[in-house]
Amino acid sequence: MRSIEVLKENPLTDNELDFEEVIGFVIMASTNLGIAESYWQHLVREMVLVVEKTDSMNAEETYFNPGYVKDGLMSLSKWTVAKAKLSHPIDRKEKLSLMGDDRLSDVFVTEKQAVGNMILAAKKLNFLHEQIKALEMEIHYLLITTESEQALDVFLDFIEE
């Protein structure tokens, strides 16, 4: 996890990002945090579904007010069930139908909306509060320190796998 001071000094902005780049940043953050590949594949898949259905203002509101619930026994049991469902990787056909053929190339979100969409998707998949917070911070750090082209390359590599 990255220094909180760096994140505070460089808050997320309203700069727009191509959603393909956002997915690249999420993949990079997940990999950096050691999240299992099949889990982050499902997170990415859910993010695509969320961005298609969610109003941009709702995504931004989620960034400002994530509505985390303290992880307790119920959260842990939901995560245990979710892990079993997430243990299978996304197949290439589904990946291409959701994200291939430049389907996402016309989708743009702000940095705040990108994180908000990730939070919505992670909550939908029953990720734990600590996991979501770690992802949020790592994505934020990568947005500050990594070129968008590198994130786009990560997305393109993911699609071509």
N, C-alpha and C positions, 0 to 999 in steps of 0.2 A: 504494500500500500504506500501511497506517496505522501509527501509532506503536506500537512494541512495548510501551512503557511503559503506554500506555492499556490494552492488552490484558492485560498482567500485573496491573494494578491492578483489573481487572474480569474475573476468570476466568469461563468458561462455568459455568452452574449446572444444577441439576436441575429448574429451572422448566419446566413443560410448555408446549409450543406446539402449536397446530393445524398439521397437516402442510401445509395449504394456505398458511399463513403462511410456513412453512419454504421452500416452493417460491418464494414471492414474494421472500424474502430471497436465495435462490440466483440468481434472475433479476436482482435488483438488483446483487448482487455481480458477476455475470458481465458485466453491462452496464458497471458501473464499471471493470472491468478490461479492457474492450474485446474480450471473447471473442465470436467470431462467433455470430450468432443461432442458426444451425442447430446449432452445437456445444452451446450451452447448452440448446437444446430437447431434444437427445438426452440431455444430462446429467439434466435434469428428468424425462424419460421413464424413464431408468434408475433414478433415485431412487425413483420410484413403484414400479417392479418390485422394487427392493431392499427397500423398507420392507414390502412385502407378504410377502416371503420370509424376511426376516432377523429373528432374535430380537433384542429390544431390548438385551439384555446384550451380544450380539455387536457391535452398532452402537456401544455405549458403549466396549467394549474396543478397537474400531478407532480411536475418538477418542484414547484413551490410548496405544495402540500401533499406529500406522498401518502399520508394517512397510514403510516406504519403501525402495525399492531405488535405489541411485545410478543416475541416468540415464546410460546409456552408449549404445553403438552400437545394441544390441538394442532398447533403449527408444525411441530415435529412429526406428528402422525400423518398430516397431510403431505409433508415433504417426503416421508418414507414411501407413501403410495405414489407420489409424483415421480420419484426416482425410478421406480419400476417401469413406469410408462415412458420415461425419457431415456431409458437405457438403450433403445434402438435408434441407430442413426437415421437421418432423413434420407430417403432414397433419391437417386439422381433425377428420376422422372418428376417427383414432387418438387424438388429444388428448382428444376428448370421451369416447371409450370408456374411457380410462384414468383421466381426472380429472374428467369432467363429472358432472352429476346428483348433486352432493354426495357422490360416492363416497369422498372423502377427509375429509369433515367429521367423521367419528368417529375419525379417526386422530390420536393425540397422541404426541409424542415430547419428550424433554428437549432442552435446548440441546446437550448433549454428544452425544446420540443423533442429533440432526439433522446435526451436523457429521460424525459417524461414518458415517451413511448416505450423505452426500455423498462422503466419501472412498471408500467401497466402490463407489459408482456410477462415480466418476471413474476409479478403478483398473480397473474392468471395461471401461471405454471406452478404456483405454490412455493416459489423460492423463499428461503428464510430472509428475514429482515437484514441480518448481518451480510448475507450473500449479495443482496440488492445494494446495500450501502457500499460494500467493497467494489462492486461493479461500477456504481455511480462515480465513485472517487477515481477509479482507474481510467474510466472513459474520459472524465474531466481532465485528468492529467495528460492523457494521450492527445486530446484536442488542443492542449497548450503546446505540447512538445513534438508532435508528429505531423509531417506534411500530409495533406489530404490525398495526394497522389499515392502515397504508400498505403493508406487505408483502402483506396480504390483497387490497388493491385491485390491486396489481401482478399477483397470481395471477389475479384475476377478469378483468382486462384481457387477460391471456394466453389464458385459456379462451375469451373472447368473440371473439378475433381470427379 
